[in-house]
Amino acid sequence: MSTAHSHREARRAEALESFRVRGMPHRRFEHWRYSDLRAVLDAGQVAQAGTAHWSIPALPEGVEQFDLAAPNAPAWVLKAYGTIGNRPTMEEASLAFSDGGVALRVPAGTTIAEPIRLEIAGGGNLRWLVVVEEGASATIFEPHGSDVGLLRNVGVDVALSEGAALTHIRFAPFTPKSFVVEHIAVAVSARAQYRAHFANFGARLSRTELHITLGGEGAEAHLSGVTVLGHDGHADVTSHIEHAAGKTLSTQLFKHVAGGKSRAVYQGKITVREGANGSDSRQTARALLMSERAEADLKPELIIFADDVKCAHGATAGDLDPESLFYLRSRGIPEKEARRILINAFLQEAVETILDEDLRAAVWHEVEAALPRAMESAK
């Protein structure tokens, strides 16, 4: 057995033991309060879920790819694989129980113009890793298939070297019978930038969790997302951004539309560590409730240990503005169409953060397709 293989197996064994000790996350953990996984799954089901499938239809020239199921992982994989962030319970599970996944490397100084399309399908545990080296840039589009089965649990590691840039677009379709969990750990070096957008359309339980460390001066993280839910769909976005160095910047903008008996969750935590002076952070979460039985749980949080910082957060939930609705109806627009126009305007700000026109159009198309489901129980 090679040293590299032994190293990976030791890391998996460590993750397995940690998962067994911690057990399944549940509502008594404050950050899992609105997504009680233990109530619907047990540890045995997670362990026996198998491995989900991944594919990259066309790898852009200049990107190095390594199959995590293969032996003899290169040094750049071993350095970052399973080492970023605080590795909470379900990320430990994806590390312990997945028998495959993919690692990607963008070499220093390389600009990848074409988005890397990483498709994820089927049920099971999975890992993927991206390393963007100094001064390089790339975009990853991560569409998930609707054929999840019982559980899809994905663990992601993102390592951005000095001056690197990564745009990450994740699309999760409506999967009413499934549990979909993804944990994304991001290490952002000096003057590097991580931009991400999360389009969620609900599952029996859906959870996207991020732990981002801005570890060098000038590091940035910009998060946005849209959630459109109907029936009894559930979608939870939980983020923790740590400003670990001075003059770092983070922004978050999440918009939710919830109809039927659905539940939309946003929990955003910002920690500005001691010495991270001059940091700037803004987070905004807003929700439209389209029925009396829909629910939105919005919880922004700030913890500051530094000086000379700019931190702001806001959260609102409610129905459409009645005056705007009345104005449109007074111009002869039917109520259903007027509501759709106002919802589109509400969501547009968050979708426009996607800079790539084709990816923005793809996400907007899915938003339009999901709106009728959310509006079925509209007042």
Summary of the structure (lengths in Angstrom):
residues: 379
radius of gyration: 20.5
end to end distance: 63.7
largest distance: 75.0
contacts: 1423
relative contact order: 0.10
helix: 23%
strand: 42%
